[in-house]
Amino acid sequence: MFRVFVFFSFTTIFLIGCFPTGSISNENFSSDYREDEKNIHAEFAVFHYSTDSSRFFIQLNTNELLFVKQQEDTFRAGFQVFLRVIESYENPLVKDTARKDFRINKTLEGTGKRIYTVDFRLPEPRQYIIECNIYDSNKKVTETDYINLDNSSPQSRQNFFLHIAGSPDPVFANYLSSADSFSVDYRTETQNQIFVKYYKREFLLAASPYSFDMRDAFNYKPDSTFTIFSGNANKYVFAQEGIYHLQPDSTNHEGATIYRFSKSFPAVATPEALLNPLHYITSRKEFEELRTSANKKQAIDKFWLDIGGNQERSRELIKKYYSRVEHANRLFTSYMEGWRTDRGMIYIVFGSPHAVYKSSDTESWTYGDANSALSITFNFTRVNNPFSDNDYSLSRAPIYETSWYRAIDTWRQGRVFNDF
């Protein structure tokens, strides 16, 4: 992994605008949760150098771009990045725009993941949405993503620049492995000391959508506290699983958070990682028998073989179910693994929604035709969480019971629910 510093031509344009556009809260964002519908699978990070100076990082796989042969017997791809900083999903007033053009040659090093940057400015300290449009000039296709911006306080999470030790590139995920050595920079050079609060917590599984959510409020008393220091020369490893909350000022809840989950996370590669998501489609008795089995992997294989009926169908069930688990980990992880969350639960059991509508604080997922009496909609509300802006709570209701058990029964009959 390395950042591309050299490209053949570029232009950077900053335009301050105050013109409204149509509300994007009416757009269908279902492709965000369907990997096969995206032409470009990019990852994003933001770092605020100061109140009004920010940098947008884009990591993409150049294999997804179209390289075209040039007269000089080389192959070249080109793409443009168009950014719009807007107030919110409901009020997409454009506060700033930026554009940058990139040309890359296919060299002996080959293609792969590369990191590109675009600088932009925020007019005032607050929360925004950034619309990122990546246009492949050879394929003539555009991929659009929306990313939360938070520059409301000098202590908010995007004022920390977390990177793997020895590399100038940011960490794009919100979790690290036990082998990752990292460094962290804070936007204010005079603030060298960073306080770390460590939390070791066991979280209950998401409750079924028709029942009450009985989880207790988060206990903010840390299990331990220590300090680290900003700067490339300081390298750290967080070996113990848990939540690490980084703060320049330990007297409030604001800061950046690093999560340490199981060794293979977000992949599903251990007996425990295979077992735990089966909570959603097993009875308590079945799950307890699986959990206490002397050979968990063998017991899990037998469970899938029993409901699949034969090896071929069972392999397909396993592939689809655990791919949803892994996608849930990548999409919905907050202070707990993505598969444990409310959105993760619905995604694993019901699959990708047919329609997704977003606002600043909500997501609405619809399965089936919205005009059909057989369709079902789940509503999620963002939780005010100092550890994450990706924490959403499901609005539970008794009306979901029939749909829930219909989906569970489909899996138990050896068929993938909502397989498209």
C-alpha positions as CSV (number, residue, x, y, z in Angstrom):
1,M,0.0,0.0,0.0
2,F,1.4,3.4,-0.9
3,R,0.3,6.8,-1.8
4,V,0.6,8.0,-5.4
5,F,2.5,11.3,-5.4
6,V,3.0,11.7,-9.2
7,F,0.3,12.0,-11.8
8,F,0.4,13.5,-15.3
9,S,-1.9,16.4,-15.0
10,F,-4.1,17.9,-12.4
11,T,-6.3,20.9,-11.7
12,T,-7.7,22.0,-8.5
13,I,-10.7,24.4,-8.4
14,F,-12.3,25.8,-5.3
15,L,-15.7,27.4,-5.7
16,I,-17.7,28.9,-2.8
17,G,-21.4,28.5,-3.6
18,C,-24.7,29.1,-1.9
19,F,-27.1,27.6,-4.4
20,P,-29.6,24.9,-3.4
21,T,-30.1,21.6,-5.1
22,G,-32.8,18.9,-4.7
23,S,-33.1,17.2,-1.4
24,I,-30.9,14.1,-1.4
25,S,-32.9,12.6,1.4
26,N,-35.3,11.5,-1.3
27,E,-32.7,9.5,-3.1
28,N,-32.4,5.7,-2.9
29,F,-29.1,4.7,-1.3
30,S,-29.6,1.0,-1.6
31,S,-26.4,0.6,-3.7
32,D,-24.4,1.6,-0.6
33,Y,-25.2,-1.9,0.7
34,R,-24.8,-3.8,-2.5
35,E,-21.2,-4.3,-3.4
36,D,-22.0,-5.7,-6.8
37,E,-23.8,-2.5,-7.9
38,K,-20.7,-0.3,-7.4
39,N,-18.3,0.4,-10.3
40,I,-15.7,1.8,-7.9
41,H,-15.3,0.6,-4.4
42,A,-13.6,3.5,-2.7
43,E,-12.7,4.1,1.0
44,F,-12.5,7.6,2.5
45,A,-10.9,9.4,5.4
46,V,-10.9,13.1,6.4
47,F,-8.4,15.1,8.4
48,H,-9.0,18.7,9.5
49,Y,-5.6,20.5,9.7
50,S,-7.3,23.6,11.1
51,T,-10.7,25.3,11.5
52,D,-10.9,26.0,7.7
53,S,-8.3,23.7,6.1
54,S,-9.1,20.0,5.5
55,R,-7.9,17.1,3.4
56,F,-10.0,14.3,1.8
57,F,-8.3,11.0,1.3
58,I,-9.6,8.5,-1.3
59,Q,-8.4,4.9,-1.5
60,L,-9.4,3.0,-4.6
61,N,-8.3,0.0,-6.5
62,T,-7.0,1.1,-9.9
63,N,-7.9,-2.3,-11.3
64,E,-11.5,-1.0,-11.3
65,L,-10.5,1.8,-13.7
66,L,-10.4,1.3,-17.5
67,F,-6.9,1.7,-18.9
68,V,-6.7,2.6,-22.6
69,K,-3.7,2.1,-24.8
70,Q,-2.0,5.4,-25.8
71,Q,0.0,6.2,-29.0
72,E,3.2,5.9,-27.1
73,D,2.4,2.2,-26.4
74,T,1.4,2.8,-22.8
75,F,-1.8,2.2,-21.0
76,R,-3.4,5.1,-19.2
77,A,-6.5,5.6,-17.0
78,G,-8.0,8.8,-16.0
79,F,-10.5,9.9,-13.3
80,Q,-11.9,13.0,-11.8
81,V,-12.9,13.7,-8.2
82,F,-15.7,16.2,-7.7
83,L,-16.4,17.2,-4.1
84,R,-19.4,19.1,-2.8
85,V,-19.6,20.2,0.8
86,I,-23.3,20.4,1.7
87,E,-25.2,21.3,4.9
88,S,-27.2,18.2,5.3
89,Y,-29.2,15.5,3.5
90,E,-32.4,17.5,4.1
91,N,-30.9,20.9,3.0
92,P,-28.1,20.3,0.4
93,L,-27.0,23.9,0.4
94,V,-23.6,23.8,-1.3
95,K,-21.0,25.5,0.9
96,D,-17.8,24.6,-1.1
97,T,-16.8,22.5,-4.1
98,A,-13.5,21.1,-5.3
99,R,-12.3,19.2,-8.3
100,K,-9.1,17.3,-9.1
101,D,-8.2,15.4,-12.2
102,F,-5.8,12.4,-12.2
103,R,-4.0,10.5,-15.0
104,I,-2.2,7.3,-14.1
105,N,0.0,5.1,-16.3
106,K,0.0,1.3,-16.0
107,T,3.6,0.7,-15.0
108,L,5.7,-2.3,-14.2
109,E,4.5,-2.1,-10.6
110,G,1.1,-3.0,-11.9
111,T,-2.2,-1.8,-10.5
112,G,-3.8,-2.1,-7.1
113,K,-4.9,0.1,-4.2
114,R,-3.7,3.7,-4.4
115,I,-4.4,6.8,-2.3
116,Y,-5.3,10.2,-3.7
117,T,-6.1,13.5,-1.9
118,V,-8.2,16.6,-2.4
119,D,-7.9,19.6,-0.2
120,F,-11.0,21.7,0.7
121,R,-12.2,24.3,3.1
122,L,-15.1,24.5,5.5
123,P,-16.7,27.9,6.0
124,E,-17.4,27.4,9.7
125,P,-16.9,24.8,12.4
126,R,-19.9,22.5,12.3
127,Q,-21.1,19.2,10.9
128,Y,-21.6,18.8,7.1
129,I,-21.9,16.1,4.5
130,I,-19.4,15.7,1.7
131,E,-20.6,14.4,-1.6
132,C,-17.8,12.6,-3.5
133,N,-18.2,11.9,-7.2
134,I,-15.5,9.8,-8.9
135,Y,-15.8,9.8,-12.7
136,D,-13.9,7.2,-14.7
137,S,-13.3,9.2,-17.9
138,N,-12.6,6.1,-20.0
139,K,-15.6,4.1,-18.8
140,K,-17.8,7.2,-18.7
141,V,-19.3,6.1,-15.3
142,T,-19.6,8.0,-12.0
143,E,-19.7,6.6,-8.5
144,T,-21.2,8.8,-5.8
145,D,-20.7,8.5,-2.0
146,Y,-21.7,10.6,0.9
147,I,-19.4,11.0,3.9
148,N,-20.0,12.7,7.3
149,L,-17.8,15.7,8.1
150,D,-17.4,16.8,11.7
151,N,-15.4,19.9,12.4
152,S,-17.7,21.2,15.1
153,S,-15.0,21.1,17.7
154,P,-11.2,20.8,17.8
155,Q,-11.7,17.6,19.7
156,S,-13.9,15.8,17.2
157,R,-12.7,12.5,15.7
158,Q,-11.6,13.9,12.3
159,N,-9.0,16.2,14.0
160,F,-6.9,13.1,14.7
161,F,-4.8,11.6,11.9
162,L,-4.3,7.9,12.5
163,H,-1.8,6.1,10.3
164,I,0.2,2.8,10.3
165,A,3.6,3.4,11.7
166,G,6.1,4.4,9.0
167,S,3.5,5.2,6.5
168,P,2.0,8.7,5.6
169,D,-1.3,7.1,4.7
170,P,-4.4,7.1,6.9
171,V,-6.1,4.2,8.5
172,F,-9.4,4.0,6.6
173,A,-11.2,1.5,8.9
174,N,-12.1,2.4,12.5
175,Y,-10.5,-0.8,13.8
176,L,-6.9,-2.2,14.1
177,S,-5.5,-5.7,14.5
178,S,-3.2,-6.8,17.3
179,A,-0.3,-6.7,14.8
180,D,-0.8,-3.1,13.7
181,S,1.7,-0.6,14.9
182,F,0.4,2.9,14.5
183,S,1.1,6.6,15.0
184,V,-1.3,9.4,15.5
185,D,-1.1,13.2,14.7
186,Y,-3.4,15.8,16.3
187,R,-4.3,19.0,14.5
188,T,-2.7,21.2,17.1
189,E,1.1,20.8,17.2
190,T,1.3,22.3,20.7
191,Q,-1.0,19.4,22.0
192,N,1.5,16.6,22.1
193,Q,-0.1,14.5,24.9
194,I,-3.2,12.4,24.1
195,F,-5.2,10.8,26.8
196,V,-6.5,7.3,26.2
197,K,-9.5,5.7,28.0
198,Y,-9.7,2.0,27.6
199,Y,-13.1,0.1,27.9
200,K,-13.5,-3.6,28.0
201,R,-17.2,-4.3,27.5
202,E,-19.4,-7.3,26.7
203,F,-22.4,-6.2,24.6
204,L,-25.7,-8.0,24.4
205,L,-26.8,-9.2,21.0
206,A,-29.3,-7.0,19.1
207,A,-32.8,-7.9,20.2
208,S,-35.3,-9.2,17.6
209,P,-37.1,-6.4,15.7
210,Y,-40.5,-7.1,17.3
211,S,-39.3,-7.2,21.0
212,F,-38.0,-4.6,23.5
213,D,-34.4,-3.6,23.5
214,M,-33.2,-4.3,27.0
215,R,-29.6,-3.0,26.7
216,D,-28.3,-0.9,29.6
217,A,-26.9,2.6,29.0
218,F,-23.2,2.7,28.3
219,N,-21.0,3.0,31.4
220,Y,-18.5,5.7,30.6
221,K,-16.2,4.8,33.5
222,P,-13.0,3.5,31.8
223,D,-11.4,0.3,32.9
224,S,-8.0,2.0,32.6
225,T,-6.4,5.3,31.4
226,F,-3.0,6.1,30.0
227,T,-1.3,8.6,27.7
228,I,0.3,8.4,24.3
229,F,2.0,11.2,22.3
230,S,1.4,12.5,18.8
231,G,4.0,12.4,16.1
232,N,5.5,9.9,13.7
233,A,8.3,9.1,16.0
234,N,5.9,7.6,18.5
235,K,4.6,4.1,17.6
236,Y,2.0,2.1,19.5
237,V,0.3,-1.3,19.4
238,F,-3.1,-1.9,21.2
239,A,-2.9,-5.6,21.8
240,Q,-5.9,-6.1,24.1
241,E,-9.4,-6.3,22.6
242,G,-11.7,-3.4,23.5
243,I,-12.4,0.3,22.9
244,Y,-9.7,2.9,23.0
245,H,-10.9,6.5,23.2
246,L,-8.3,9.2,22.3
247,Q,-8.8,12.7,23.7
248,P,-6.7,15.9,23.9
249,D,-8.9,16.8,26.9
250,S,-10.2,14.0,29.1
251,T,-12.8,16.1,30.8
252,N,-15.5,15.5,28.1
253,H,-16.6,12.7,25.8
254,E,-15.3,14.0,22.5
255,G,-12.4,12.3,20.7
256,A,-11.3,9.6,18.2
257,T,-11.9,5.9,18.9
258,I,-9.9,2.8,17.9
259,Y,-11.5,-0.6,18.2
260,R,-9.8,-3.9,18.7
261,F,-11.9,-6.9,17.9
262,S,-11.1,-10.6,17.4
263,K,-8.0,-11.5,15.5
264,S,-9.6,-12.2,12.1
265,F,-12.1,-9.3,12.2
266,P,-13.8,-8.3,9.9
267,A,-13.5,-11.7,8.2
268,V,-15.3,-14.7,9.6
269,A,-12.5,-17.2,10.1
270,T,-12.7,-18.7,13.6
271,P,-15.2,-21.1,15.2
272,E,-16.4,-18.2,17.5
273,A,-16.9,-15.9,14.5
274,L,-18.9,-18.6,12.8
275,L,-20.9,-19.5,15.9
276,N,-22.0,-16.2,17.3
277,P,-24.1,-14.8,14.3
278,L,-26.1,-18.1,14.4
279,H,-27.9,-16.5,17.4
280,Y,-30.3,-14.9,14.9
281,I,-31.6,-18.2,13.3
282,T,-31.3,-20.7,16.1
283,S,-33.3,-21.4,19.2
284,R,-31.7,-20.8,22.6
285,K,-31.4,-24.6,23.1
286,E,-29.8,-25.1,19.7
287,F,-27.3,-22.3,20.2
288,E,-26.3,-23.5,23.7
289,E,-25.7,-27.0,22.3
290,L,-23.5,-25.5,19.6
291,R,-21.7,-23.2,22.1
292,T,-20.9,-26.1,24.5
293,S,-19.9,-28.6,21.8
294,A,-16.4,-30.1,22.2
295,N,-15.8,-29.4,18.5
296,K,-17.6,-26.2,17.6
297,K,-16.5,-26.2,13.9
298,Q,-17.8,-29.7,13.4
299,A,-21.1,-28.9,15.2
300,I,-21.6,-25.8,13.1
301,D,-21.0,-27.7,9.9
302,K,-23.6,-30.3,11.0
303,F,-26.1,-27.5,11.7
304,W,-25.8,-26.2,8.2
305,L,-25.8,-29.7,6.7
306,D,-29.0,-30.5,8.6
307,I,-30.9,-27.5,7.3
308,G,-29.4,-27.6,3.8
309,G,-30.1,-31.3,3.3
310,N,-27.0,-31.8,1.1
311,Q,-23.5,-30.5,0.9
312,E,-24.0,-28.4,-2.2
313,R,-27.0,-26.5,-0.8
314,S,-25.3,-26.2,2.6
315,R,-22.2,-24.7,1.1
316,E,-24.3,-22.1,-0.7
317,L,-26.2,-21.3,2.6
318,I,-22.8,-20.9,4.4
319,K,-21.4,-18.7,1.7
320,K,-24.4,-16.3,1.6
321,Y,-24.9,-16.1,5.4
322,Y,-21.3,-15.4,6.3
323,S,-20.7,-13.1,3.4
324,R,-23.6,-11.0,4.9
325,V,-21.9,-11.2,8.3
326,E,-18.6,-10.0,6.9
327,H,-20.3,-7.2,5.0
328,A,-22.2,-6.2,8.1
329,N,-18.8,-5.9,9.9
330,R,-17.4,-3.6,7.2
331,L,-20.6,-1.5,6.9
332,F,-22.1,-1.2,10.4
333,T,-19.3,-1.5,12.9
334,S,-19.5,1.2,15.6
335,Y,-18.3,0.5,19.2
336,M,-19.3,-3.1,18.6
337,E,-18.9,-5.5,15.7
338,G,-21.2,-4.7,12.8
339,W,-22.9,-8.1,13.0
340,R,-24.0,-7.4,16.5
341,T,-25.7,-4.1,15.7
342,D,-29.4,-3.5,14.8
343,R,-28.6,-2.8,11.2
344,G,-26.3,-5.8,11.1
345,M,-29.0,-8.1,12.4
346,I,-31.5,-7.0,9.8
347,Y,-28.9,-7.1,7.0
348,I,-27.8,-10.6,7.8
349,V,-31.3,-12.1,8.1
350,F,-33.2,-10.1,5.5
351,G,-30.3,-9.3,3.1
352,S,-29.7,-6.0,1.3
353,P,-32.7,-3.7,1.3
354,H,-34.4,-2.8,-1.9
355,A,-34.6,0.9,-1.0
356,V,-32.6,3.0,1.5
357,Y,-33.5,6.6,2.4
358,K,-31.2,8.7,4.6
359,S,-31.5,11.9,6.6
360,S,-29.0,13.5,8.9
361,D,-30.2,11.3,11.8
362,T,-32.2,8.4,10.3
363,E,-32.1,5.5,7.8
364,S,-35.2,3.9,6.4
365,W,-34.9,0.4,4.8
366,T,-37.6,-1.1,2.6
367,Y,-37.8,-4.7,1.5
368,G,-40.1,-5.3,-1.5
369,D,-42.1,-2.9,-3.6
370,A,-42.9,0.2,-1.5
371,N,-46.4,0.2,-3.0
372,S,-47.1,-3.4,-2.0
373,A,-48.9,-4.4,1.1
374,L,-46.3,-7.2,1.5
375,S,-43.4,-4.8,1.7
376,I,-41.8,-4.1,5.1
377,T,-39.8,-1.0,6.2
378,F,-37.4,-0.8,9.1
379,N,-36.5,2.6,10.6
380,F,-33.2,3.4,12.3
381,T,-32.2,6.5,14.3
382,R,-28.7,7.6,14.8
383,V,-27.6,7.4,18.5
384,N,-25.6,10.3,20.0
385,N,-22.5,8.3,20.6
386,P,-19.1,9.8,21.4
387,F,-17.3,6.7,20.1
388,S,-18.9,6.6,16.6
389,D,-21.1,8.4,14.1
390,N,-22.2,5.0,12.8
391,D,-24.4,3.8,15.7
392,Y,-28.1,3.4,14.8
393,S,-30.9,2.0,16.8
394,L,-33.9,0.2,15.3
395,S,-37.4,1.4,16.0
396,R,-38.9,-2.0,17.2
397,A,-42.5,-2.9,16.9
398,P,-44.8,-6.0,17.3
399,I,-45.8,-5.8,13.6
400,Y,-42.3,-7.1,12.6
401,E,-42.9,-10.5,14.3
402,T,-44.5,-12.3,11.3
403,S,-41.9,-11.0,8.8
404,W,-39.1,-11.9,11.2
405,Y,-40.2,-15.5,11.6
406,R,-40.9,-15.8,7.8
407,A,-37.3,-14.9,7.1
408,I,-36.0,-17.2,9.8
409,D,-38.1,-20.1,8.5
410,T,-36.8,-19.6,5.0
411,W,-33.2,-20.0,6.3
412,R,-34.3,-23.1,8.3
413,Q,-35.8,-24.6,5.2
414,G,-32.5,-24.5,3.5
415,R,-33.1,-21.4,1.3
416,V,-31.4,-18.0,1.3
417,F,-33.9,-15.3,2.3
418,N,-34.0,-12.4,-0.2
419,D,-31.4,-13.9,-2.5
420,F,-30.9,-11.5,-5.4
